[in-house]
Amino acid sequence: MDPKKRIDELCDLLDRYNYEYYVLNQSSVEDSEYDNLMEELILLEKKYPQFKHKTSPTSRVGGQVVDSFKKITHQVSMLSLGDVFNYDELRDFDRKVKEAINTSDYQYVAELKIDGLAMSLVYENGELLYAATRGDGVTGEDVTSNVITIKSIPLKIPYKEHLEVRGEVYMPKASLENLNKELIKEGKQTFANCRNAAAGSIRNLDSSIAAKRKLDDFIYYLIGAEKLGCKTHDEALKKLEELGFRVNKIRKLCSNIDEVIQYIEEIAKIRDSLEYDIDGIVIKFNDLNKYEQIGYTAKTPKWAIAYKFPPKEAITKLIDIVLTVGRTGKITPNAILSPVRVAGSLIQRATLHNEDFIKEKNLMIGDYVSIRKAGDVIPEVVGPIKEKRDGSQKEFVMPDVCPICGEKLTKIDAMHFCLNESCLARNIEKLIHFASKNAMDINGMGDKVVEQFFNQGFIKDIVDIYKLEQFKDDIINIDGWSNKSYENLIDGINKSKSNSLERLLFGLGIKEVGEKMAKTLAKIYKNIDNLANASLDDLLAINDVGPVCAQNVYNYFRKDKNKELIQNLKDLGLNMNYLKNDAFDTNNFFYNKKVVLTGTLSKYTRSEAGEILESLGSKVQNSVSKVTDLVIYGVEAGSKLDKAKKFNVQTLNEDEFISKLKECGIE
C-alpha cells in the first residue's frame, strides 16, 4: 500500500462525507464506517507525518492550545449593518434606496439574521488560510485553530484563486442545552444564550473545547462576487453553495418592500421553532453593480439593513433596588429582579438610571414588572403591573448618604453623586478606568481582575498596580491564575509605562478630560510638568477647552495628593511625555488642509492615518462638505468619495497618499 496515496484517498472521502452530513444533511455511509476511516487516517498520519495534509479532517478534533489570538487586519473592512425596528423605518430605507438608483425596478434578498459571531474566512490555492472575527471592523482576531473544528466549514474548496467569504458562527439550541447540562454537572457557570456560548467557544484558547461544543455556521456574503461571474447577491449565494459552503436556504427573493414585510411576518411565526436563535431579518439589495451608487456611511452600507424583531417582554418581580457608585461618584439605582429569561438571556438586574426615572415609572419594591431587552440586548424595566399590587409593595426612597462610605450625597440635575474621593467604590471604578483599553490598556487587567485584586488588598490606588510583583506568590495561588497568566499581566503592566502622555491623562480620570481632550492637552503641553504648571488663563486660551474643563484641570494639579501621585508614577518609570512627533513643515502638502479619510487602507488603519495627518498639520474631519480640501480613499470608499467628486474636492488613492507622505519624510 502506498501510504501517501491512501492518506489522500481517506482525506477526500472524509471531506465528502463531512460535506454530505453537515452541509447537505444527508449521509451515504454509516457512522461506524466513517469512524473506521477516521481511525485509519489518524494511524497513518502518526506513522507517516510527512504526508499529513494541512487541512486534514483529523484537525477537526482540535487540541491546539495558544497563549493568545494574534491580530488580523481585514483586507476588506467588515462593516456592521444599520438597524431598523419597525416597518416605517424599513420603508424609509426602501425610499432612500429608490432615490439613489432612481428606479422602482429592483429586488431585495431577505435572509435570517443568525444570532452568533460574525466571521471572515480567507482561502488561498483552494485551502483555508485563516479565519478571523469581526473585531472593530478593521482588525479582528485569528481564530483559525477553533474555526477548523466546525465541520460544516470547508477546509478545501474547488477554487484556486484568492477568496474571502463572510458568515456567522453559531451554537444550535440543542448544543447549548447539552453544554449547560455538562457545566452544571461540573459545578461551572452556564451560558445565558446561544450567542454568548458561541463567542465564548470561539475565543477559548484550547481548540479541543471548541470542537466538543458542536458549533455550526452559515455563510452569507461573497467578497468580490463579480469576479466569479455573479451579477446579484442571490447568484453569489448560489455560487457559495456550489463551492461547498453552508448557506441558509430559508431566504426569499423579493420584488418590493411589501414582500420583504410579508417574509418577516412569516418568519416571526416560526422563529421559536428554528434550531438556532435569530434576532431579525437582513435585507440586501440584489444587484451588486448598484452598491457603489447606493453608497455607504462611515460604518454601514446603505444597500443593506437589519430589521430587528420587537423586543420580547416578560413579567417578573422587582425584589429590591440597590445603588452602585461609579468612578465619578455617580449613584445609579439598579433593579434586583427575580431571575427571568428574556429573548434567550437570564435577566436578574437592570439599571433604573436615577431617582426621577423610578418616580416617572411609578415603580415600587415588590412590584411585578414588565421586562424587555431594548434592541434585543440591554435589559430594560418597562413598568409595573399595577393590578398585581397587594399592599405589600414599598416605595423606594433615595438615601441621602453614599451606600459605601456613608458620606452625604449631592444632587446635580437628575443625578446623585458621592463627592468623597476616598470612597472605596469610586476607587475601584477609577482603577478599572485607568487600566481600560482606551486609557493605559493594561493587558490582563480587566474589570473582574481589578475588583479581585482590590478586595484581596493587592491594590488600593493606581500606584499599587505597578507594585504587584510583591504579591506574585499570592496571585499565582488564586484559582484560575498560573505563572503564565501572572507573567502576561506583569508584562502588560510594564508595557503600559511606555504609553504616550495622552493615555495617562485620560487614565487619571480628571473631570471633563475625555480621550480627545487628553490628546489636545498632551499635544499642546508636551509633558505633564508643563501642563501642571499651566495657569487657568493659559488653559482657557485653548480653543477646545471650555471654562469647566479648564477649572477642573487647573484644580487637579493644585491638589497635594495628585502631585504626590504624579511623582510616584514618575519614580516608577512611567512616561510623562507626549511621544507623537507633531513638528511639521508648514510647507508640506497636507498642512492646514481639511481632510476626510474613507474606505479601507492596507498600510494604515484609518485611525493611524488620521494621527499621521494631524502630525502634519491637517484637520481630519468625519464628513465631506464644500469646505473639505482633500479626500483620501481606500477600498470600498463609498458615498464620501462620490461626494468629493460632486463637490470637486481633490482626492488621493492610497498609493498617491503614501507617495505624498514620502515627500513629507514619512516612510
C-alpha positions in Angstrom: 0.0 0.0 0.0 1.2 3.5 -0.9 0.7 5.4 2.4 0.6 8.8 0.7 -1.9 7.7 -1.8 -4.1 6.1 0.9 -3.9 9.3 3.1 -5.0 11.3 0.1 -7.9 8.9 -0.6 -9.0 9.0 3.1 -8.9 12.8 3.2 -11.0 13.1 0.1 -13.5 10.5 1.3 -13.9 12.1 4.8 -14.2 15.6 3.4 -17.0 14.4 1.1 -18.8 12.6 4.0 -18.5 15.7 6.2 -20.0 17.8 3.4 -22.9 15.4 2.9 -23.7 15.2 6.6 -23.1 18.7 7.9 -24.0 20.8 4.8 -26.5 18.7 2.8 -28.0 17.0 5.9 -27.7 13.6 4.3 -25.2 10.7 4.5 -24.1 7.9 2.2 -22.2 5.9 4.9 -23.0 4.5 8.3 -21.4 6.2 11.4 -19.3 3.1 12.1 -17.8 3.2 8.6 -17.0 6.9 9.0 -15.4 6.2 12.4 -13.3 3.4 10.9 -12.0 5.5 8.1 -11.1 8.3 10.5 -9.3 5.9 12.8 -7.3 4.6 9.8 -6.3 8.1 8.8 -5.2 9.0 12.4 -3.0 5.9 12.5 -1.5 6.6 9.0 -0.8 10.2 9.9 1.0 9.2 13.1 3.1 6.7 11.2 3.8 9.0 8.2 3.5 12.6 9.4 5.3 13.8 6.3 2.2 13.0 4.3 -0.3 14.7 6.6 -2.4 17.3 4.9 -2.5 20.8 6.3 -6.3 20.6 6.0 -6.6 17.0 7.1 -10.1 16.0 8.5 -8.2 15.0 11.7 -7.7 18.7 12.5 -11.4 18.9 13.2 -10.9 17.3 16.7 -8.9 20.3 17.9 -6.2 20.1 20.6 -4.1 23.1 19.7 -3.6 25.4 22.7 -2.5 29.0 22.1 -1.4 31.7 24.5 -3.4 34.4 22.8 -5.0 35.2 19.4 -2.9 37.3 17.0 -4.5 40.3 15.3 -5.6 40.1 11.7 -6.2 43.2 9.5 -9.2 42.6 7.3 -8.4 43.0 3.6 -11.9 44.5 3.2 -13.5 46.1 6.2 -16.2 44.1 8.0 -18.9 46.7 8.1 -21.8 46.3 10.5 -25.4 46.8 9.4 -27.7 49.6 10.3 -30.7 48.5 12.4 -34.4 49.3 12.0 -37.1 48.3 14.5 -40.4 48.9 12.7 -41.9 48.8 9.3 -42.0 52.6 8.9 -38.2 52.7 9.3 -37.9 49.8 6.9 -40.0 51.7 4.3 -37.8 54.7 4.8 -34.7 52.5 4.0 -36.5 51.4 0.8 -37.4 55.0 -0.1 -33.7 56.1 0.2 -32.6 53.1 -2.0 -35.1 54.1 -4.7 -34.0 57.7 -4.6 -30.3 56.5 -5.0 -31.0 54.3 -8.0 -33.9 56.4 -9.5 -36.0 53.3 -10.4 -38.6 51.1 -8.9 -37.5 48.0 -10.9 -35.2 46.1 -8.4 -35.1 43.2 -6.0 -34.1 42.5 -2.4 -32.8 39.3 -0.8 -34.3 38.7 2.7 -32.3 36.4 4.9 -32.4 35.2 8.5 -30.2 37.2 10.9 -28.4 34.5 12.8 -27.6 35.4 16.5 -23.9 34.3 16.7 -20.4 35.6 15.9 -19.5 37.2 12.6 -16.6 35.5 10.9 -14.3 36.1 7.9 -12.9 33.0 6.1 -10.0 33.6 3.7 -8.9 30.9 1.2 -5.7 30.7 -0.9 -5.0 28.0 -3.5 -8.2 26.2 -2.6 -7.3 25.8 1.2 -8.5 27.7 4.2 -5.7 30.2 5.0 -7.3 31.8 8.2 -10.5 32.7 10.0 -10.9 36.0 11.8 -13.5 37.6 14.0 -15.0 41.0 13.0 -13.2 42.8 15.9 -13.6 46.6 15.3 -14.3 46.0 11.6 -10.8 46.8 10.6 -8.8 44.5 12.8 -10.0 41.1 14.1 -8.5 38.1 15.9 -7.1 35.0 14.2 -9.3 32.1 15.5 -8.4 29.6 12.8 -7.5 26.9 15.3 -11.1 26.9 16.7 -12.9 27.5 13.4 -11.4 24.5 11.7 -13.2 22.3 14.3 -16.6 23.3 12.8 -17.3 20.5 10.4 -19.7 22.5 8.2 -16.9 24.9 7.3 -14.9 23.5 4.3 -11.1 23.3 4.7 -10.7 22.9 1.0 -12.8 24.4 -1.9 -12.8 23.8 -5.6 -11.5 27.3 -6.4 -7.8 28.1 -6.5 -7.8 31.9 -6.6 -7.9 34.1 -3.5 -11.3 34.0 -2.0 -12.9 35.7 1.1 -16.3 34.9 2.5 -18.3 36.2 5.5 -20.7 34.3 7.7 -21.9 33.7 11.2 -20.7 31.0 13.6 -23.4 30.0 16.0 -24.3 27.4 18.6 -27.5 25.4 17.9 -30.1 25.4 20.7 -29.6 21.7 21.3 -25.9 22.1 21.6 -26.4 24.9 24.2 -28.8 22.7 26.2 -26.3 19.8 26.3 -23.4 22.1 27.1 -25.2 23.7 30.0 -26.1 20.3 31.4 -22.4 19.4 31.4 -21.4 22.7 33.0 -24.0 22.2 35.8 -22.5 18.7 36.5 -19.1 20.2 36.7 -20.3 23.0 39.1 -19.4 25.7 36.5 -21.4 28.7 35.4 -23.7 28.1 32.5 -24.1 30.2 29.3 -27.2 32.5 29.2 -27.8 32.2 25.5 -26.5 30.8 22.2 -24.7 33.9 21.2 -22.6 34.1 24.4 -21.9 30.4 24.1 -20.7 30.7 20.5 -18.5 33.7 21.3 -17.0 32.0 24.4 -16.3 28.9 22.5 -14.6 30.6 19.6 -12.4 32.7 21.9 -11.3 29.8 24.0 -7.5 29.3 23.8 -7.9 25.5 23.7 -9.4 24.3 20.3 -10.4 20.9 21.7 -13.0 22.8 23.8 -14.5 24.4 20.7 -14.5 21.0 19.0 -16.6 19.5 21.8 -19.2 22.2 21.7 -20.6 21.4 18.3 -20.7 24.8 16.7 -22.1 25.4 13.2 -22.2 28.2 10.6 -24.0 29.8 7.8 -22.1 31.8 5.1 -24.0 34.8 3.7 -21.6 37.0 1.7 -19.0 36.5 -1.0 -16.4 39.2 -1.3 -15.7 40.2 -4.9 -18.5 38.0 -6.2 -18.4 39.8 -9.6 -15.0 38.1 -10.3 -16.8 34.8 -10.1 -19.4 35.8 -12.7 -22.1 36.9 -10.2 -24.2 39.9 -11.0 -26.6 39.6 -8.0 -26.4 38.7 -4.3 -28.8 35.8 -5.0 -26.4 34.4 -7.6 -23.5 34.9 -5.1 -25.3 32.8 -2.5 -25.8 30.0 -5.1 -22.1 30.2 -6.0 -21.2 29.8 -2.3 -23.3 26.7 -2.3 -21.6 25.4 -5.4 -18.2 25.9 -3.7 -19.3 23.8 -0.7 -20.3 26.4 1.8 -23.3 26.0 4.1 -25.8 28.7 3.1 -29.2 29.2 4.8 -32.0 28.1 2.4 -34.7 30.0 4.4 -34.3 33.1 2.3 -36.5 35.0 -0.2 -36.0 37.0 -3.3 -38.4 39.9 -3.0 -39.6 42.3 -5.7 -40.6 45.1 -3.3 -40.6 46.1 0.3 -44.1 44.7 0.9 -42.8 41.2 0.0 -40.0 41.8 2.5 -42.5 42.6 5.2 -44.6 39.6 4.3 -41.5 37.4 4.7 -40.7 39.0 8.1 -44.2 38.2 9.4 -43.9 34.6 8.1 -40.5 34.1 9.8 -41.8 35.6 13.1 -44.4 32.8 13.3 -41.7 30.1 13.0 -38.9 31.9 14.8 -39.1 29.9 18.1 -39.2 26.5 16.2 -35.9 27.0 14.4 -32.9 25.0 15.7 -30.9 28.2 16.1 -31.5 31.7 17.5 -32.3 34.6 15.2 -32.8 38.2 16.2 -34.0 39.7 13.0 -34.0 39.7 9.2 -31.3 41.0 6.9 -32.4 42.8 3.7 -29.8 43.3 0.9 -30.2 44.9 -2.4 -29.8 42.2 -5.0 -28.0 43.9 -7.9 -24.3 44.0 -6.9 -23.5 46.7 -9.6 -25.6 49.2 -7.7 -23.8 49.0 -4.4 -21.5 51.9 -5.1 -24.3 54.0 -6.4 -26.4 53.4 -3.3 -23.3 54.1 -1.2 -22.0 53.7 2.4 -22.0 55.6 5.6 -18.8 55.6 7.7 -19.8 52.3 9.4 -22.6 50.8 7.4 -23.6 50.0 3.8 -26.7 51.9 2.6 -27.7 48.9 0.4 -28.5 46.6 3.3 -30.3 46.9 6.6 -31.1 44.6 9.5 -34.7 44.5 10.7 -34.6 43.7 14.4 -37.6 41.8 15.9 -39.5 43.7 18.5 -38.1 43.0 22.0 -39.8 40.2 23.8 -41.2 41.0 27.2 -41.6 39.0 30.4 -43.1 39.6 33.8 -41.0 39.2 37.0 -40.8 40.5 40.5 -38.8 43.6 41.5 -37.2 42.2 44.6 -35.1 45.2 45.6 -33.4 48.4 44.3 -29.7 48.7 45.1 -27.3 51.5 44.4 -23.9 51.4 42.6 -21.2 54.0 42.8 -19.3 54.9 39.6 -15.8 56.3 39.1 -17.0 59.9 39.1 -19.2 59.3 42.2 -22.4 59.0 40.2 -25.0 56.9 42.1 -27.1 54.6 39.9 -30.2 52.7 41.2 -30.4 49.1 39.9 -33.3 46.7 39.9 -32.7 43.3 41.5 -35.1 41.0 39.8 -36.4 37.5 40.3 -34.5 35.7 37.5 -36.4 35.6 34.3 -35.4 34.6 30.7 -36.0 37.2 28.1 -35.1 36.8 24.4 -32.7 34.0 25.3 -30.9 35.6 28.3 -31.4 35.2 32.0 -32.1 38.6 33.4 -31.5 39.3 37.1 -30.6 43.0 37.1 -31.4 46.1 35.1 -30.4 49.8 35.5 -33.0 52.2 36.7 -30.9 55.2 35.8 -31.9 57.7 38.5 -34.5 58.7 41.1 -36.6 60.6 38.6 -36.8 57.5 36.3 -38.2 55.4 39.2 -40.8 58.1 40.0 -41.8 58.5 36.4 -42.3 54.7 36.0 -44.1 54.6 39.4 -42.0 51.6 40.5 -42.3 50.1 44.0 -40.1 47.5 45.6 -42.1 44.2 45.5 -43.9 45.2 42.2 -44.4 42.7 39.4 -42.8 44.5 36.5 -42.6 44.0 32.7 -39.0 43.4 31.4 -37.7 43.6 27.9 -34.4 43.7 26.1 -34.0 47.0 24.3 -32.7 46.2 20.8 -32.6 42.6 21.9 -29.6 43.4 24.0 -29.9 45.7 27.1 -32.3 44.6 29.9 -34.9 47.3 30.5 -37.7 47.8 33.0 -40.8 48.8 31.1 -43.1 49.5 34.1 -45.1 48.0 36.9 -48.1 45.7 36.6 -50.3 47.8 38.9 -53.2 45.3 39.0 -50.9 42.8 40.7 -50.2 45.1 43.7 -51.5 43.6 47.0 -50.4 46.3 49.5 -47.1 44.6 50.4 -45.1 46.9 48.0 -42.8 49.6 49.4 -42.0 52.9 48.0 -38.3 53.4 47.1 -36.7 56.3 49.0 -33.4 57.7 47.6 -31.0 57.7 50.5 -29.1 60.9 51.3 -25.8 59.2 52.0 -23.4 57.0 49.9 -24.2 53.3 50.4 -20.4 52.6 50.5 -18.7 55.3 52.5 -21.7 57.0 54.3 -20.8 60.5 53.0 -23.7 62.8 52.2 -24.9 62.7 48.6 -25.1 65.8 46.3 -27.9 66.0 43.7 -26.8 67.6 40.4 -29.7 67.8 37.8 -31.3 64.4 37.9 -28.3 62.5 39.2 -26.9 62.0 42.8 -23.2 62.0 43.4 -20.9 60.9 46.2 -18.2 63.6 46.3 -15.9 61.7 48.7 -12.8 60.9 46.6 -11.8 58.3 49.2 -14.9 56.2 48.7 -13.9 52.6 48.1 -16.4 52.1 45.3 -15.1 55.1 43.4 -11.6 53.9 43.9 -12.4 50.5 42.2 -14.0 52.3 39.3 -11.1 54.6 39.0 -8.7 51.6 38.8 -10.9 49.9 36.2 -10.9 53.1 34.1 -7.1 53.6 34.5 -6.4 50.0 33.2 -9.0 50.1 30.5 -8.2 49.7 26.8 -8.8 53.3 25.9 -6.7 54.5 28.8 -3.5 52.7 29.8 -4.6 49.5 28.0 -3.1 47.1 30.6 -3.4 43.6 29.1 -4.8 41.0 31.6 -6.2 43.6 33.9 -10.0 43.6 33.2 -12.8 44.7 35.4 -13.0 41.5 37.4 -9.3 41.3 38.0 -9.2 44.8 39.3 -12.1 44.1 41.6 -10.5 40.8 42.8 -7.1 42.4 43.5 -8.8 45.4 45.3 -10.7 43.0 47.5 -7.6 40.9 48.2 -5.8 44.1 49.3 -3.2 44.0 46.5 -4.1 47.3 45.0 -5.8 50.3 46.6 -4.7 53.0 44.2 -3.1 53.5 40.8 0.5 53.3 42.2 -0.2 49.9 43.6 -0.7 48.5 40.1 3.0 49.0 39.4 4.0 47.2 42.6 2.0 44.0 42.1 5.2 41.9 41.7 5.4 41.8 45.5 2.2 39.7 45.5 3.4 37.1 43.0 3.0 34.1 45.2 -0.4 35.2 46.4 -1.6 35.8 42.8 -0.5 32.6 41.3 -2.2 30.7 44.0 -5.6 32.2 43.2 -8.0 29.9 41.4 -7.7 30.4 37.7 -4.2 32.0 37.9 -0.9 30.5 36.9 2.7 31.5 36.4 2.0 32.2 32.7 -1.1 34.4 33.3 0.8 36.3 36.1 3.8 36.9 33.7 1.4 38.1 31.0 -0.1 40.5 33.4 3.2 41.9 34.6 4.3 42.3 31.0 1.2 44.2 30.2 1.7 46.5 33.3 5.4 47.2 32.3 4.4 47.9 28.7 1.9 50.5 29.8 4.7 52.5 31.4 5.8 53.5 27.9 2.4 54.9 26.8 2.3 58.4 25.4 1.1 61.2 27.8 -2.4 61.4 26.4 -3.2 57.9 27.6 -2.0 58.7 31.1 -4.0 61.9 31.2 -7.2 60.1 30.2 -6.4 57.3 32.7 -6.1 59.7 35.6 -9.8 60.4 35.3 -9.6 64.2 35.5 -13.2 65.5 35.3 -14.2 66.7 31.8 -10.9 65.2 30.3 -12.0 62.6 27.8 -9.8 60.9 25.2 -10.0 63.8 22.7 -9.3 66.4 25.4 -6.4 64.4 26.8 -4.9 64.3 23.4 -5.3 68.0 22.9 -3.7 68.9 26.2 -0.8 66.4 25.6 -0.1 67.8 22.1 0.0 71.4 23.4 1.9 71.0 26.6 4.2 68.1 25.5 4.9 66.8 29.1 3.0 66.6 32.3 5.1 69.2 34.2 4.2 71.9 31.6 0.5 71.0 32.0 0.7 71.0 35.8 2.3 74.5 35.7 -0.3 76.0 33.3 -2.3 78.9 34.7 -6.1 79.0 34.4 -5.8 81.7 31.8 -3.4 79.5 29.8 -5.9 76.7 29.7 -8.8 79.0 28.9 -6.9 80.3 25.9 -7.0 76.9 24.2 -9.8 76.8 21.6 -11.2 73.4 22.5 -11.0 73.9 26.3 -14.2 75.3 28.0 -14.3 77.0 31.4 -15.5 73.9 33.3 -12.8 71.7 31.9 -10.1 74.4 32.4 -11.0 74.8 36.0 -11.1 71.0 36.6 -7.6 70.5 35.1 -6.2 73.5 37.0 -7.7 72.3 40.3 -6.4 68.7 39.7 -2.8 69.7 39.6 -3.1 72.0 42.6 -4.0 69.2 45.0 -1.2 67.8 47.0 -2.4 64.2 46.8 -2.4 64.4 43.0 1.0 66.0 42.9 2.2 63.0 45.1 0.5 60.5 42.7 2.3 62.0 39.7 5.7 62.0 41.4 5.2 58.4 42.5 4.3 57.4 38.9 7.4 59.2 37.7 9.5 57.3 40.2 8.1 54.0 39.0 9.2 54.8 35.5 6.0 55.9 33.7 6.5 58.1 30.7 5.3 61.6 31.2 5.9 62.9 27.7 3.8 63.2 24.5 5.5 60.8 22.2 4.0 61.7 18.9 6.1 63.9 16.6 4.0 67.0 15.9 6.7 69.1 14.5 5.8 69.8 10.9 6.9 71.9 7.9 4.2 74.4 7.2 5.1 74.0 3.5 4.2 70.3 3.5 1.4 69.1 1.1 -1.1 68.3 4.0 -0.5 71.4 6.2 -3.8 73.2 7.2 -5.9 71.0 4.9 -9.3 69.7 5.9 -9.0 66.0 5.2 -11.5 63.2 5.1 -10.5 59.5 5.1 -12.8 56.9 3.6 -12.6 53.2 2.7 -10.1 50.6 3.9 -6.4 51.4 3.7 -3.9 48.5 3.6 -0.8 50.1 5.1 -2.5 52.0 8.0 -5.8 51.8 9.8 -7.9 55.0 9.3 -7.1 55.9 12.9 -3.3 55.6 12.3 -3.6 57.6 9.0 -5.5 60.3 10.9 -2.8 60.6 13.5 -0.2 61.0 10.8 -2.2 63.7 9.1 -2.7 65.6 12.3 1.0 65.4 12.9 1.5 67.1 9.6 -0.9 69.9 10.5 -4.1 68.6 8.8 -7.5 68.9 10.3 -9.1 65.4 10.0 -12.9 65.5 9.5 -15.6 62.8 9.5 -17.8 64.1 6.6 -17.3 65.6 3.2 -18.6 69.1 2.5 -17.9 72.0 0.2 -15.1 73.3 2.5 -13.3 69.9 2.5 -9.8 70.2 0.9 -8.9 66.6 0.4 -10.4 63.1 0.5 -8.1 60.1 0.8 -9.7 56.8 -0.1 -9.1 53.1 0.1 -11.1 50.0 -0.8 -14.9 50.3 -0.6 -14.7 54.1 -0.3 -18.5 54.6 -0.9 -20.5 57.7 -0.7 -17.8 60.0 0.7 -15.8 59.6 -2.5 -18.9 60.3 -4.5 -19.5 63.5 -2.6 -15.9 64.5 -3.1 -16.4 64.2 -6.9 -19.7 66.1 -6.6 -18.0 69.0 -4.8 -14.9 68.9 -7.0 -12.8 68.1 -3.9 -9.2 66.8 -4.6 -8.8 63.0 -4.0 -5.9 60.7 -3.4 -6.0 56.9 -3.6 -3.8 55.0 -1.1 -0.7 54.8 -3.4 -0.9 58.5 -4.0 -1.3 59.2 -0.3 1.7 57.1 0.6 3.7 58.9 -2.1 2.8 62.3 -0.7 3.8 61.0 2.8 7.2 60.1 1.5 7.6 63.6 0.2 7.0 64.7 3.8 9.7 62.3 5.1 7.3 59.7 6.3 8.0 56.1 5.1 
